[in-house]
Amino acid sequence: METGTGKTYVYIKTIMELHRKFGWSKYVIVVPSVAIREGVKKSFEITAEHFLNEYNRRVRAFVYDSDHIEDIETFSSDDGIQVMIINAQNFNRDAKKSAEDVESKGKSSGLRMFRELDGFKSRRPIDVIAANRPILIIDEPQRLGSDPKKPSETLKALRQFNALFALRYSATHKIRHNTVHRLDALDAYNNKLVKKIAAKGISVKGLSGTSAYLYLDGIELGIGADFPKARLELEWQPKGGGTPARKTFKVRKGSRLYDLSGELEAYKGLVVDEVDAVDGKVTFIDGQSLLAGDVVNDSTEEQKRRIQIREVVRAHLDKERQLFPLGIKVLSLFFIDEVVKYRDYLRPDQMGDYARMFEEEYVTLRDSRLEELDLDKASERYRSFLERDAVGDIHNGYFSKDKTGKWVNSDAGEASDEKGKGLSKDAEAYDAILRDKEKLLDQDFPLRFIFSHSALREGWDSPNVFTLGFLKKATAGDSRRQEVGRGLRLAVDHDGDRTDNPDTVHQINVLTVVTEESYVEFVAGFQKETLALLSARPRTASVDFFTGAIVAAAPTGADHKITAEESKQLLRWLQKHEFVDLDDHLAETWLNRSGQEAIPSLPEALVPYTHQVIELIDSLNVQATPVDDARKPKIQRNNANFKKQAFLDLWDRINRRVTYEVHFDSKELIDNSISALDLSLHVTRLRYEVIDGVQQDMIEADALAAGGSFKVTRRQIAEFELTARSSVTYDLLGEVAEKTDLTRRTCAAVLAGVKPNTFEMFRQNPEQFINEAARIINEQKAQAITAEHVEYHLSDDRYNSSIIFPETLDATNFEKAVPTPNRNVYEYLIDDSGIERAFGAALDISEDVIVYTKLPRGFRIPTPISDYIPDWAIAFREGSIKHVFFVAETKGDLSTLELRTSEQKKIDYARKLFAKLNEVAGTPDVKYDVVTNYDQLIDIVGA
């Protein structure tokens, strides 16, 4: 059952129905944590009168407590409905200790469940429970290890209850047993049983890459020398310049962050020395270390958190204004990673940074709203509501407490609930949360904004949470669906009535999620998690589904695209013959047909394509869309072709590392570069983009798989007048000289000649200044330097063939792979365009070609603009072919005007290099040219 749809209510009602129909009265509810245990207990309390009125029976529900064994006596002897709620981890721990403590020396009170007790008629409580053959109800079974073939210790311990049978309830089953009922995420949403989700994603733009930002997301274990690995986020400079972005890399011992970052100066010298999987730690050779979850040198966090808080308050006030006249209290919930950020006991006012930011932002936005309110009676009531409470009264935290009563971060082992040393500090937080649950829905109770560390991640759902703010770093282990689930329940009004009118439910019930991630990252992750949990479901037959589908006529094989009119006829045909049900899902009459002969004739226009139309209709009956397998297929090298003498000879001719020197008028380049820098150089200031989006009104599995279940509704830029504070000393001349292949003297002349306000941009963002300046200078250099200015020199150094042509290649997109079994060096060709696909296919079947290859990225020709990689190397049979070896560049249009200046110049440089190779070899065997197709290639080599 989807989170927020009343799972606990359903299994309480199930208990009542089982008792009414079969007389079964003994139940044990097994929960994985204190939070869920307390929530279940509260649910029994608040629904007691409701079920008493319906069934004329009252349930006796109690939480197992080893200090009150008498509850078990009542559980066994009373003929009423008896429900015991236990924490699975505690039960498992005590059962294990009891099995090890054969002499009964252990003094833990939890062990009393498994011992013969004098005060319990010399019986073991577990035996008394087991004699009743209770029914087990397991809440969140995936948390307990639910595979019967490989049972967890918890499952083994639960066998001691000798249960009649077990019922499992969850939104996220990892293992499916005998499914009795399914209400998954799409069914719940499309039936309007949960809130619609609106997302606000915030992304940082204009990063400087100057602070050696690092975030350790976690450690990965595996088999082999590459493990353990660490997921490390750092700032990364895209190839060719541009603004740095944040990117997660998998690093291991020896990884150089300077190389991974795209050679950002801030990461120089940062090399991974050790990845410690035991302690979850990464250590660098300079002695610096990070634990999982640590963030260092994040110069953007404070501003980003303030914007998040502002967006939460803004969304809250918008919703509050809408729902106040309806008597619906609006709540907002913040998740934070450290208590000190909300409550700092070392400050005189004890306010943490987030509490201070919240009050500042709330007062500003509230005062702005007060100015906008109309002077009518309805607005006056809301005005009084806004003005009634002091800002300090409308927000509070729910956290664990230490012995002095101070808030502290939650325990990692929250499951423990025994007395004394093992007492979970979180239990007090849950008690406070649940104690205030009803008060929170009262508009007279001032609290409207709640801050929590982790206590509210599960087991507590207030129906009136309309805004969630995540003021913490999203980790790989976080479940977006689990966290969003805290606000999915439909809201209730001041009378406790659910706002579930089908006409207005998704106008009122919209949950706004202000994420730590960008909008794109959140939506993609949320959709992927949802997709992975979907049950099997049919597609809907619709005009849109059929329109545009390609079918082929059986006799000729000619393709036909189904038109919208033909789609309407086909849908009417399916409905007429009752092949679809009222929801336009395939009916049993279609699914159970005996064959094609049992199908009436299709609409006339589609008769020639009958076989393929039937397959298209069959495709409506699909399982839940699978999530892509992250494992990449491998492309094998064809060693027979790789070792052919013709290929070895061709590779020997072109396998030379080269250098070049340039002769040109440097003064002209300097003057042009100065003018271009003053005109075109721009450095981005630090800014934040807020993107709003909302779920579509109805969502199908196909739309979810295609990433189309959300739509963007608003984009806004928030800019901060900040300059990048750099802790790095830059060699400005050296960096620009290296990126432009010019002398320091030439670069100095260029930079000294720019206007003062142009050079001042270096202070704002050094990395971007260097990259943009180098790019602009390179553009001027490309215009100034023609092939006549360049002279290539061949070195004796050669490429390592086993590195350039490895045994296997990763196929990042196998859909573009073309089988080339005949003459290619590899078994498949990965093309970059339709032109390349056709060209490669023609080469593979050509009797004139001995062997060919798509030149890999490791083979590069240096040019004054940037490195250049030709497309193809081809060896022809001698005879009618004049040029035995050919290096080709494939382009869609050979018009010089159609090629960019930089592309054309790279081609001119390559012509000069291959002329040099032929000159040194003393033979013109290697021909380099640009072609559009195979026929043109043959014209050239045969000329």
Residue pairs with C-beta under 8 A, 6 or more apart in sequence:
1 7
1 10
1 169
1 170
1 171
1 181
1 182
1 183
1 188
2 171
2 183
2 184
2 185
2 187
2 188
2 189
2 193
2 194
2 488
3 171
3 194
3 461
3 481
3 482
3 485
3 488
4 188
4 193
4 194
4 195
4 461
4 485
4 487
4 488
4 489
4 490
5 183
5 188
5 193
5 194
7 139
7 169
7 170
7 171
8 39
8 40
8 43
8 139
9 43
9 47
10 169
11 29
11 137
11 139
11 167
11 169
12 43
12 44
12 47
12 51
12 59
13 51
14 137
14 167
15 27
15 59
15 81
15 83
15 137
16 51
16 54
16 55
16 57
16 59
16 81
18 24
18 135
19 25
19 55
19 57
19 81
20 55
24 135
24 164
25 79
25 80
25 81
25 82
26 75
26 76
26 82
26 132
26 133
26 134
26 135
27 81
27 82
27 83
27 84
27 134
27 135
27 136
27 137
28 83
28 84
28 85
28 86
28 129
28 134
28 135
28 136
28 137
28 161
28 163
29 40
29 83
29 84
29 85
29 86
29 137
29 139
30 86
30 88
30 91
30 136
30 137
30 138
30 139
30 144
30 158
31 37
31 40
31 85
31 86
31 87
31 88
31 139
31 140
32 87
32 88
32 89
32 139
32 140
32 143
32 144
32 415
33 87
33 89
33 143
33 414
33 415
33 458
33 459
34 87
34 414
34 415
34 416
34 417
34 424
34 426
34 427
34 430
34 459
35 414
35 426
35 430
35 455
35 457
35 458
35 459
35 460
36 139
36 140
36 458
36 459
37 63
37 85
37 86
37 87
37 417
37 459
38 427
38 430
38 431
38 434
38 459
39 430
39 434
39 459
39 460
39 461
40 85
40 139
41 61
41 63
41 85
42 434
42 437
44 59
44 61
44 83
48 58
48 59
51 57
51 58
51 59
52 58
57 80
57 81
58 80
58 81
59 80
59 81
59 83
60 74
60 78
60 80
60 81
60 82
60 83
61 83
61 84
61 85
62 71
62 75
62 83
62 84
62 85
63 84
63 85
63 86
64 71
64 72
64 84
64 85
64 86
64 87
64 91
64 113
65 71
66 109
66 110
66 111
66 112
66 113
66 418
67 109
67 419
69 112
69 117
69 119
69 120
69 125
71 84
72 84
72 120
72 125
72 128
72 129
73 120
73 128
74 82
75 82
75 84
75 129
75 132
76 128
76 129
76 131
76 132
84 129
84 134
87 415
87 417
88 143
88 144
88 154
88 158
88 415
89 154
89 415
89 416
90 110
90 415
90 416
90 417
90 418
91 113
91 154
91 157
91 158
92 153
92 154
92 157
92 158
93 110
94 108
94 110
94 111
94 113
94 114
95 113
95 114
95 157
95 160
96 153
96 157
97 106
97 108
97 110
97 111
98 106
98 111
98 113
98 114
98 115
101 111
104 111
104 115
108 418
109 418
109 419
110 418
112 125
113 124
113 125
113 126
114 124
114 125
114 126
115 124
116 122
116 123
116 124
117 123
117 124
117 125
120 128
126 160
126 161
129 161
130 160
130 161
130 162
131 162
133 162
133 163
133 164
134 161
134 163
134 164
135 163
135 164
135 165
135 166
135 167
136 158
136 161
136 163
136 165
136 166
136 167
137 166
137 167
137 169
138 144
138 146
138 158
138 166
138 167
138 168
138 169
139 169
139 170
140 169
140 170
140 172
141 168
141 169
141 170
141 173
142 170
142 172
142 173
142 174
142 175
144 152
144 154
144 155
144 158
145 151
145 152
145 153
145 154
145 155
146 155
146 168
146 173
146 174
146 175
146 177
147 174
147 175
148 155
167 180
168 177
171 184
171 185
171 481
171 485
171 533
172 481
172 482
172 533
179 535
182 535
183 193
184 533
184 534
184 535
184 537
185 481
185 530
185 533
185 534
186 530
186 534
186 537
186 699
186 700
186 701
186 704
188 194
189 196
189 695
189 699
190 698
190 699
192 500
192 502
192 505
192 506
193 490
193 500
194 488
194 489
194 490
194 509
195 466
195 487
195 488
195 489
195 490
195 491
195 506
195 509
195 510
195 511
196 506
196 509
196 510
196 511
196 694
196 695
197 484
197 510
197 511
197 513
197 526
197 694
197 695
197 710
198 315
198 510
198 511
198 512
198 513
198 692
198 693
198 694
198 695
198 713
199 512
199 513
199 515
199 519
199 522
199 523
199 526
199 692
199 693
199 694
199 710
200 311
200 315
200 512
200 513
200 514
200 515
200 519
200 690
200 691
200 692
201 515
201 517
201 518
201 519
201 520
201 521
201 522
201 523
201 690
201 691
201 693
202 304
202 307
202 308
202 311
202 514
202 515
202 516
202 518
202 519
202 688
202 689
202 690
203 518
203 519
203 520
203 688
203 689
203 691
204 246
204 300
204 304
204 686
204 687
204 688
205 243
205 684
205 686
205 687
205 688
205 689
205 717
206 243
206 684
206 685
206 686
206 687
206 765
206 768
207 235
207 243
207 244
207 245
207 246
207 300
207 686
208 244
208 299
208 686
208 724
208 726
208 765
208 766
208 767
208 768
209 235
209 236
209 237
209 244
209 261
209 264
209 266
209 767
209 768
210 264
210 265
210 266
210 724
210 725
210 726
210 727
210 728
210 765
210 766
210 767
211 235
211 266
211 297
211 298
211 299
211 724
211 725
211 726
211 727
212 234
212 266
212 267
212 270
212 296
212 297
212 727
212 728
213 233
213 234
213 235
213 246
213 295
213 296
213 297
213 298
213 299
214 232
214 233
214 234
214 290
214 294
214 295
214 296
214 297
215 232
215 233
215 234
215 294
215 295
215 296
215 298
215 473
216 230
216 231
216 232
216 233
216 282
216 290
216 291
216 292
216 293
216 294
217 230
217 231
217 232
217 233
217 248
217 292
217 293
217 475
217 476
218 230
218 231
218 280
218 292
218 475
218 476
218 477
219 228
219 229
219 230
219 231
219 275
219 276
219 277
219 280
219 282
219 292
220 227
220 228
220 229
220 230
220 231
220 250
221 227
221 228
221 277
222 228
222 229
226 252
227 252
228 252
228 275
228 276
228 277
229 250
229 251
229 252
229 275
230 250
230 251
230 252
230 272
230 275
230 282
231 248
231 249
231 250
231 476
232 248
232 249
232 250
232 251
232 257
232 282
232 290
233 246
233 247
233 248
233 249
234 246
234 247
234 249
234 257
234 260
234 261
234 267
235 244
235 245
235 246
235 247
235 261
235 264
235 266
236 244
236 245
236 246
236 247
236 260
236 261
236 262
236 264
237 244
237 261
237 262
237 263
237 264
237 767
237 771
238 244
238 245
238 262
239 262
240 775
240 866
241 771
241 772
241 774
241 775
242 771
243 684
243 768
244 262
244 264
244 767
244 768
249 255
249 260
251 257
251 260
251 272
251 275
251 282
252 272
252 275
253 272
253 273
253 274
253 275
254 271
254 272
255 271
255 272
256 270
256 271
257 267
257 270
257 271
257 272
258 264
258 267
258 268
258 269
258 270
260 267
261 267
264 767
265 728
265 730
265 735
265 766
265 767
266 726
266 727
266 728
269 285
269 286
270 284
270 286
270 288
271 284
271 285
272 282
272 283
272 284
272 285
273 283
273 284
273 285
274 281
274 282
274 283
275 281
275 282
276 282
276 283
279 291
280 291
280 292
281 289
281 290
281 291
281 292
282 289
282 290
283 289
290 296
293 337
293 473
293 475
295 301
295 473
297 727
299 724
299 725
300 686
302 353
303 686
303 688
303 720
303 722
304 688
305 353
305 354
305 357
305 471
306 357
306 361
307 688
307 690
307 718
308 469
308 470
308 471
308 514
308 516
309 334
309 354
309 357
309 358
309 361
309 469
309 471
310 361
310 365
311 469
311 514
311 690
312 332
312 334
312 449
312 467
312 468
312 469
312 512
312 514
313 332
313 358
313 361
313 362
313 365
313 449
314 365
315 332
315 466
315 467
315 512
315 514
316 330
316 332
316 448
316 449
316 466
316 467
317 365
317 366
317 369
319 330
319 466
319 467
319 510
319 512
320 330
320 382
320 448
321 369
321 382
322 508
323 330
323 466
323 491
323 508
324 330
324 381
324 382
324 385
324 443
325 378
325 381
325 382
326 493
326 499
326 508
327 443
327 493
327 494
327 495
328 464
328 491
328 492
328 493
328 494
328 499
328 508
329 440
329 441
329 442
329 443
329 445
329 448
329 464
329 494
330 448
330 464
330 466
330 467
331 440
331 448
331 449
331 450
331 462
331 464
331 465
331 466
331 467
332 448
332 449
332 450
332 465
332 466
332 467
332 468
332 469
333 449
333 450
333 452
333 456
333 462
333 465
333 467
333 468
333 469
333 486
333 487
334 354
334 449
334 450
334 451
334 452
334 468
334 469
334 470
334 471
335 452
335 453
335 454
335 456
335 457
335 468
335 469
335 470
335 471
335 472
335 483
336 342
336 354
336 451
336 452
336 453
336 471
336 472
337 453
337 471
337 472
337 473
338 409
338 453
339 352
339 397
339 399
339 407
339 408
339 409
339 453
340 352
341 352
341 353
341 354
341 471
342 352
342 354
342 355
342 397
342 399
342 407
342 451
343 350
343 351
343 352
343 355
343 397
343 399
343 407
344 350
344 351
344 352
344 353
345 406
351 359
354 451
354 471
355 395
355 451
358 395
358 449
359 391
359 392
359 395
362 391
362 394
362 395
362 449
363 391
366 386
366 391
369 386
370 383
370 386
370 387
373 379
373 382
373 383
385 443
388 446
389 446
393 446
393 447
394 446
394 447
394 448
394 449
395 447
395 448
395 449
395 450
395 451
396 447
396 449
396 450
396 451
397 407
397 450
397 451
397 452
398 429
398 432
398 433
398 450
398 451
398 452
398 455
398 456
399 407
399 408
399 409
399 410
399 429
399 452
399 453
399 455
400 407
400 408
400 409
400 410
400 411
400 424
400 425
400 426
400 428
400 429
400 453
400 455
401 407
401 408
401 425
401 428
401 429
402 408
402 425
408 425
409 453
410 425
410 426
410 429
410 453
410 454
410 455
411 424
411 425
411 426
413 424
414 424
414 426
414 454
415 424
416 422
416 423
416 424
417 423
417 424
417 427
426 455
429 452
429 455
430 455
430 459
430 460
433 455
433 456
433 460
434 460
436 447
437 460
437 462
439 445
439 447
440 447
440 450
440 462
440 464
441 462
441 463
441 464
441 492
441 494
441 496
442 494
443 494
450 456
456 486
457 482
457 483
457 486
458 482
458 485
458 486
460 486
461 485
461 486
461 487
461 488
461 489
462 486
462 487
462 489
463 489
463 490
463 491
463 492
463 498
464 491
464 492
465 486
465 487
465 489
465 511
466 487
466 491
466 510
466 511
466 512
467 487
467 511
467 512
467 513
467 514
468 483
468 484
468 486
468 487
468 511
468 512
468 513
468 514
469 514
470 483
470 513
470 514
470 515
470 516
471 516
472 516
473 516
474 480
474 515
474 516
474 517
474 521
479 529
480 522
480 525
480 526
480 529
481 526
481 529
481 530
481 533
484 511
484 513
484 526
487 511
487 513
488 511
490 498
490 499
490 500
490 505
490 509
491 498
491 499
491 508
491 509
492 498
492 499
493 499
499 505
499 508
499 509
506 697
510 694
513 522
515 521
515 522
517 525
518 689
518 691
519 691
519 692
519 693
519 712
520 691
523 693
523 707
523 709
523 710
524 707
527 704
527 707
527 709
527 710
528 627
530 704
530 709
531 624
531 625
531 627
531 701
531 704
531 705
532 627
534 624
534 625
534 701
534 704
535 624
536 622
536 623
536 624
537 622
537 624
537 701
538 585
538 586
538 620
538 621
538 622
539 545
539 585
539 619
539 620
539 621
539 622
539 700
539 701
539 702
540 583
540 584
540 585
540 620
540 700
541 571
541 574
541 580
541 584
541 585
541 586
541 617
541 620
542 571
542 584
543 564
543 567
543 568
543 571
544 567
545 567
545 620
546 562
546 566
546 567
546 570
546 571
546 616
547 562
547 563
547 564
547 567
548 561
548 562
549 561
549 562
549 616
550 559
550 560
550 561
550 562
551 559
551 560
551 562
551 606
551 609
551 612
551 613
551 616
552 558
552 559
552 560
552 609
552 612
553 560
553 608
553 609
554 608
554 609
554 610
554 611
555 608
560 608
560 609
562 570
562 606
566 603
566 605
566 606
569 603
569 605
569 606
570 602
570 603
570 606
570 613
571 584
573 579
573 600
573 602
573 603
574 580
574 584
574 590
574 617
575 584
577 589
577 600
578 587
578 589
579 586
579 587
579 589
579 590
579 617
580 586
580 587
580 590
581 587
585 620
586 617
586 620
586 621
590 617
591 621
593 599
596 610
596 611
596 614
599 614
601 607
602 610
602 613
606 613
624 701
625 701
625 702
625 704
625 705
632 810
632 811
632 812
633 810
633 811
633 814
634 808
634 809
634 810
634 811
635 808
635 809
635 810
635 811
635 817
635 826
635 827
635 828
635 830
636 807
636 808
636 826
636 827
637 805
637 806
637 807
637 808
637 809
637 825
637 826
637 827
638 821
638 824
638 825
638 826
638 827
641 647
641 823
641 824
641 825
641 851
642 805
642 825
644 850
644 851
644 875
646 850
646 851
646 875
646 884
647 825
647 850
647 851
647 853
647 875
649 875
649 885
650 851
650 873
650 874
650 875
650 885
650 926
651 801
651 873
653 885
653 917
653 921
653 925
653 926
654 873
654 885
654 887
654 914
654 917
654 926
655 798
655 799
655 801
656 794
656 795
656 797
656 798
656 917
657 794
657 795
657 797
657 798
657 799
658 792
658 793
658 794
658 795
658 861
658 862
658 913
658 916
659 792
659 793
659 795
659 862
660 790
660 791
660 792
660 793
660 862
660 863
660 864
660 909
661 790
661 791
661 793
662 785
662 789
662 790
662 791
662 864
663 789
663 791
664 784
664 785
664 789
665 784
666 746
668 784
669 746
669 780
669 781
669 784
670 746
670 749
670 750
670 753
671 753
672 780
672 783
672 784
673 750
673 776
673 777
673 780
673 781
674 750
674 753
674 754
676 776
676 777
676 779
676 780
677 750
677 754
677 758
677 773
677 776
677 777
678 754
678 755
678 758
680 776
681 754
681 758
681 761
681 769
681 772
681 773
681 776
682 761
682 772
683 761
683 764
683 765
683 768
683 769
683 772
684 765
684 768
685 719
685 720
685 721
685 722
685 764
685 765
686 719
686 720
686 722
686 724
687 717
687 718
687 719
687 720
688 717
688 718
688 719
688 720
689 715
689 716
689 717
689 718
690 714
690 715
690 716
690 717
690 718
691 712
691 714
691 715
692 712
692 713
692 714
692 715
693 710
693 711
693 712
693 713
694 710
694 711
694 713
695 709
695 710
696 703
696 708
696 709
696 710
696 711
699 709
703 709
723 763
723 764
723 765
724 764
724 765
724 766
726 766
728 766
730 766
730 770
732 751
732 762
732 766
732 770
733 744
733 747
733 748
733 751
734 744
735 770
735 774
736 742
736 747
736 750
736 751
736 770
736 773
736 774
736 777
737 743
737 744
737 746
737 747
739 770
739 771
739 774
739 778
740 747
740 774
740 777
740 778
740 781
741 864
742 777
742 781
747 777
750 777
751 759
751 773
761 769
762 769
762 770
778 865
778 866
779 902
781 864
781 865
782 864
782 865
782 901
782 902
782 905
783 901
785 864
785 905
786 905
786 908
787 905
787 908
787 909
787 911
787 912
789 864
790 863
790 864
790 909
790 912
792 912
792 913
792 916
794 916
794 917
794 920
799 858
799 859
803 858
804 856
804 858
804 859
805 825
805 853
805 856
809 826
809 830
811 817
811 828
811 830
813 830
816 830
816 831
816 832
816 837
817 828
817 829
817 830
818 828
818 829
818 830
818 831
818 837
818 840
818 841
819 827
819 828
820 826
820 827
820 828
820 829
820 840
820 841
820 844
821 827
821 844
822 844
822 845
823 843
823 844
823 846
823 849
823 850
823 851
823 852
824 840
824 843
824 844
824 851
824 852
824 853
824 854
825 851
825 852
825 853
826 853
826 854
829 836
829 837
829 840
829 841
829 844
829 854
830 854
831 837
831 840
831 854
833 890
833 892
835 890
835 891
835 892
835 932
835 933
836 854
836 871
836 890
838 933
838 934
839 872
839 890
839 931
839 933
839 934
839 937
840 852
840 854
842 933
842 934
843 849
843 852
843 872
843 874
843 934
844 852
846 934
847 877
848 876
848 877
848 880
848 881
848 938
849 874
849 875
849 876
849 877
850 875
850 876
850 877
851 874
851 875
852 872
852 873
852 874
852 875
853 872
853 873
854 871
854 872
855 869
855 870
855 871
855 872
855 873
855 887
856 869
857 869
859 869
859 870
860 867
860 868
860 869
861 867
861 868
861 869
861 870
861 906
861 909
861 910
861 913
862 868
863 905
863 906
863 909
863 910
864 909
865 902
865 905
865 906
865 909
866 902
866 906
868 906
868 909
868 910
870 887
870 888
870 889
870 910
870 928
871 888
871 889
871 890
872 886
872 887
872 888
872 889
872 890
873 885
873 886
873 887
873 888
874 885
874 886
874 887
874 888
874 937
875 884
875 885
875 886
876 883
876 884
876 885
876 886
876 941
878 884
880 942
881 941
881 942
882 941
882 942
882 943
883 924
883 925
883 926
883 927
883 940
883 941
884 925
885 925
885 926
885 927
886 926
886 927
886 928
886 929
886 937
886 940
886 941
887 910
887 914
887 926
887 927
887 928
888 928
888 929
888 930
888 931
888 937
889 907
889 910
889 928
889 929
889 930
889 931
890 930
890 931
890 932
890 933
891 899
891 930
891 931
891 932
892 898
892 932
893 899
893 932
894 930
894 931
894 932
896 904
899 907
907 930
910 928
911 928
914 926
914 927
914 928
917 926
918 924
918 925
918 926
927 940
927 941
929 940
931 937
931 940
